Amino acid sequence: MAEITAQMVKELREMTGAGPMDCKKALVETGGDMQKAADYLREKGIASAIKKLGKGRSMNEGLVEVYQHFNKRLGVMVEVNCETDFVAKTERFQQFTRDIAMHIVSAAPQYVRREDVPEAVIAAEREIQKNRAVEEGKKPEIAEKVAEGRMSKFFEEIVLLEQSFFKDDSKTIEQFIQEAVADLGESIQVRRFSRFALGDSATDGHE
């Protein structure tokens, strides 16, 4: 096993901002590999962040971010909440809200989360997918299963949290939020948004 030196711990602290004991443990766990140790800390941080979400923590602070596309034909207003005014004023949180607004302009979601999608909309789409499967030659009982499988793709297209992040399609918006929670140490939520496109009706995503 590689010797874990004080200098290695110091370098990892500078890379990640984690505490000395956490850095030393990460280096021990990864055999002294600096990059793997940084990834280990990040994964642990995200896991801890996920546990914080939905635990009744109050999120009454945050920002209302307004973004307008360069041609002024597209615009977004989005409310992003956090727990404290201190975090709301940080550059990290402000950049996060800008990225969310830019993503909404780019990807045009209709709802924040799956639970926001009206049952009537879900039922109509499920029926469309079932009929399409039947037209493709699937038996009715198989068509039901095919339709259900295709609903995931439907939600990925219209639900913000399930969309791939426009700057990095290896992660979803939900994962992008979890990373911000891990970095900032507070619960964060996208509460609602409105997307405006010239000549179209506004799209409202609600909590």
Phi, psi and omega in degrees: 000136180295143178287131180265110184265164178298326180294321178296318178298317180298314180298319180292323177298319180293327180288321192245338184079007179282164180288161183299319181293320178295320179295316180297317179298318180297320179293321177296314182297330185252014176067026177085005179282114188298315183291318179295324179294320178295318178296320179300314180296320180295316179297319178296321179296318179294320179298318178294321181297320181299322180296332181288332186288143176069020181258022178081011179288134184283128178239079183250002177253182178136207184218152165255110183262134177242126180232134177238130179296156187302329181272002178059025176256351179226143178205158181220142168236124184225138175258121178241126184254148171223188185270327186229153176295329180302311180293321180302332183271355181285152179296325180299315181290321181294321177293323178300314181294324177296318179297320178297315180298316180295323178297317181297320175300316185286315190262347176052054174293161178251337183221157179286309183224165185302322182296342181280343183287124181301143180302325181296322179293317180296314181298319180295318180292320179298320179294320178299314181292324178294314179297322179296319180295321178296318179297334179278359177100008180281144174292151184310316182291329176284323180301325178300313181292320178298316180299317181297319179295325181283345180295330178300317178297321178300313180294323178298331182280327188247347184256122184308307186297337183261356178283152172286135181298130188294338179271342182203096186285005175279352180227153175272169176298323178300318178292324177298319177295317180300322177296319178295321177299317180296319181291319187267342177074020178222154174292143181224143174216146167272113186276314183195162178206160170228132179245128182245129174236131184307125178089350179251162173290149180293144174261123181249122173255122186250164179298000000 
